[in-house]
Amino acid sequence: MSTSEVYTEPKGKIQFDDNSLLPALFGNHDEHLLQIEQLLDVRLRYRGNNLEILGPTTSCEIADKAIVSLYTRLKNDLEVGSGEVMAAVRIASGQDNTAGNLQLRTRKRTIMPRSPNQADYIRALEKYDLVFGLGPAGTGKTYLAVAVAVTYLLQGKIDRIVLSRPAVEAGERLGYLPGDLQDKIDPYLRPLYDALHDMLPGDQVIRRMGSGENHVAPLKIKNNLTLDHAFVILDEAQNTSVMQMKMFLTRLGEKSRMVITGDMSQIDLPAGTRSGLGDALQVLDGVAGIGMVNFTEKDVVRHSLVMRIVRAYDSRDNRRR
């Protein structure tokens, strides 16, 4: 423990009713317990089906909530890994006692929020017809939007999913690239395909793509696409022009939902070109019926090093301003 005070009396005690789940709960060589100790500056000790928590009162309370939530996951036949441990601690550290109850069920997995902001994002996606998800890479903006879209498709609430992102890396001059249209656009849309494959069996993705239930294409190719009864996701929206963004927003169809994700610190537009996302955020500020959720480096759910990398770049950029 990093604190100079030595805690000898437990501040919390958990008794488990199913010992068979404890190996998965504690992790190989108790790695999950060690992770919680390091994250919260507590000490965990167990004997039989009893676990004691020692440390500062607040940290012990958070650890108690996190461990109970992980144990509940296992009782519901859901997996627990280091990512789930990190998520449980984040959720337990917040003031939202219902965040851990949010679940998105797809064909391949059950998806739950891994931070309080992710919980707010899921609620916004279910409440508003238009939602902006803003923040750095790795915070789950696109992945959770696809998860909600897949859930809605499986429940029959929408007829299809439409996924798009601006292909600015190719200057949208796809004709200059080798191969057919699919060969040209696949590299730019791969993250969206990957999210779909993570939630639906591969044969279903292919079948739904063929039937038009799942439609993935660069923004410029979508000009004539009908967006009725659809769940529409525009990814990397910071790289849209003002005109593209206006066109996209004003084509929200009947009984449809639209999600726009982006990171204003990662604009790849030509010099002097105003970001359509930045413009929209100013124009639509205060407009009723629109949800906006801002993520930070604390919401990064990739490798723990990614959070520190994002923080380092943000610190450098802030010093330059």
N, C-alpha and C positions, 0 to 999 in steps of 0.2 A: 504493500500500500504506500502511496506517495505521501499521505498525510502523516504528520509527526505524532498524532495522537494514536494510541493503541487501544482498539476496542476489544474487550474480552467478553462482554455480555451481548447476546444476540438481540437485535432490534426487531427481527422478524423470524417467523418459523412457519414452514409450509410442510404439510403432511400429504403425501401422495397416496391415492387409493389403488394405483395400478403400477406395481414395480416393473412390469415388463416394458413400460414406456420410458423408463429412466435412462437407459443407455442412449436412446435417440435424443432425449432431452439434454443430457449432460454433454453428449458429443464424444468423439474418439479422444481418449486420454483427457477427458473432461474439458475439451477445447471450448465448448460453449460456456461453461461456467467461468473459465479463465477470461473469455471475451467480456462477459458481463462484469467481472471484477475490474478489468482494465478500463472499461467504459465508464463505470460508476464509482470507482475507488471504494469498493466494498470487499469483504471477504466472505466466501461461501464455504460452508462445511456441511457434510452430510454423513448420515449413518442410517443404514436401512432405508426406510421410506420417508425419513425426515430430513429437511434441509434448513439450516440456520443461516441467517444473514446478519453480518456484523459490519458496522460502519456508521457514518453520519445518518441521522434519522431520515432526511429527505431522500438520500441515495438508496437507503434500505427500502423505503416505500416504493420507489421506482423499480428497483430490482424485483421486489415481490410481485408487482403488477406485471412486469415483463415475463417473469418465469411462469406465472399462472397462465398468461395468454399463450405462451409457447406450449405448455402442457395441454391446454385446451385444443390447440391445433392438432397435436398428436392424437388426442382422443377422437377428433373428427377426421382421422385418417389423412391429415395434411402433413407434408414434409417439414422438417426443421433443419436449416443449415445456418451457416454464418450470416447470410443475408437476412434470414428471418429473425435471427437474434438481434442484429443491428436494428431492424425494423421495429421489433418489440420494444426495445429500449427507447427508440425515438418516440413511438406512440405513447409509451408509459410516461415519458418526460413531459408530454403536453398536457393541456387542460381538457382535452376532448376525451371523455370516458366512453364514447360510442364508436370511435374511429376503428377500433379493433373488430367491430361487428360487421363492417362493410365487406361485402364479398361480391366478386364478379365471376360467374361460372361460365366457362367456355367448354368446348368439347374435350380439350386436352388438359385443362388445369383450372384450379380455383385461384383467383388473383385477389390479393388484399393490399390495402395501402401500406406503404413502408415509412411514412412520415405524416405528421399532422397536415402539412400542405397537400400531400397526395390525397388524404381523406377529404379535404375541402374541395379538391379538384374533382373527385368522383361525384361528390354531392352537386357541384356546379354543373357537371356534364348531364346529370339526371334532372336538374331543375330548369336550366335555361336552354333555349333553342340555339343560341350563339354563345360560344365560350372561347376566350383567349387564354392559352396556357403559355406563360412567359418565363424564361429562365435558361440556365446553362444546360449543356448536354448531360445526359445521364440521370436526369431527375424524373424520368417517367412520363414526360408530357405526351409524347406520341404513343408510347406503348399503352398507357392507360386509356387514351382516347380510342385506340383500336380495340382494346378489351371491351369497353362499353359498347362500341359499335357492333362487335361480334355478338355480345350478349343480346342487344336489341334485335339483331338479325335472327338469332336462334329463337327469340321469343315472338317473332312475327310483328314487332312494332315498326319495322322498316322493311322495304323491299330489297334494298341493296346498300353496299358500302362503297363510297367513292373516295379514293385516296390520291392525293396529288402533292407535288412539290415543284418549285421552279427549278429548271435545269440551267442555272446560271453558269455552272462549271463548263458547259459547252456553249455558252453564249446563246443558248436556245437555237443554235444553228445546227440542228440535228442532221441535216442533209450532208454536212461536210464530214460526218463520222462514218467509218466503214460498217457494213452489215445492214440487215433490214431494220425496221422500226424498233422491234423488240430488242434487238442487239444494242441499239443505240441508247435506249432509255433505261434498260435494266440497271446499269451501275448507279444511276441517280435515284432509282426507286427501290433498290435492294433493301434498305432499312424497313420500308413499308411491307415488302414481301415477307421479310423475316418475322415481323410482328404477327402477320396473318398465320404463317406456318407454326408459330409458337402456340397458337390458340386453336387451330383447326387441323385435323388430319390432312396430310398432303394431297390425297385424292379429292377431298372436299374443296380444298383451295383451287385445284385445277378445274374441277367441275363447276364451281361457282364463278370462276373467272370466265369460263366458256359461256355460261348462261347469262353473264352480265350482272350477277348478284354482287360480285366483287369487281370493282373497276379501278385499275391503277394506271395512271398516266401523268406525264408532265403537265403543268398548269396550262401551257399554251395550246395543248392539243385538246383541252376540255371546253373550248369556246362554245361548241354546239351541243354540249352534253346536257340533258335534262336532269335537274337536281330535285325532282319531286320524290316524296316518300323515301328519302335517302339519308344516310348518315355520312356527312361530307367532312373530310379531314384535309386541311391544307398544312403541310409540314414545311419547316424552314421558311416561314412567311416573311422573315426579315429581308429576304432576297426577291420579293415582289416589287414591282414599280407601283406608283400611286394609282395609275390607271388599271393595272391588273387587279389590285386589291379591291378597288371600287367595283369593277366588273364582277369579281368573284362574290363579294358580299351581297350585291343586289340581285344575285341569281339564286338566293336561298329559296328553295321550292316549297310547295305545300306539304305539310306534315313531315318536314325534314328538320334535321339538326345539323349544325355546322360547328366545327372546332378548328381554331387557327392557332398553331403553335409556332414559336420562334424565340430567338435569342438576339436582342438588339446589339449585343457586343460582338456578333459574328456576321456582320454584313459583308457580302462579297460582290455587291453591285459596282458598276463602273464609277469612277470618281465623278462627283457632281450629281449622281442620281439619287433622289430621295427615296428612302425605304417606304414601301406601301404599308408595312406594318406600323412603323413609327407614326406615319400620317394618320392611319386609322385609329390608333390609340388616342391621339389628340382630338380627332373629330368626334369620336364616339364616347369620349369621357362624359359620364353622367347620363348617358342614354339608358332608359329603363329596359329591362328584359335581356341585358347582356351580362354574362359572368366573366370576371377577370381574376385569374389566380397567378400570383407571382411566386416562382420558386427561387431558392438560393442554393449555394454550395452545400448547405446542410441537408438538402434533399437528394443529393447525388446517391444513387443506389448501385453504382458500379464498384469497381475495386476501391478500397478505402483511400488509396493514393490519389485517385481522381479528384476527390474532394479537396485535398491539399494542393493539387495542381491548379484547380479552378481558383482557389483562394489566392494563390501566389500571383496568377495573372491578373485577377481583379485588383489586388493590392498595387501591382505595377501600373495598371491603367489609371487607378485613382490618383496616384502620385503625379502622373503626367497631366492631369486636368488642372 
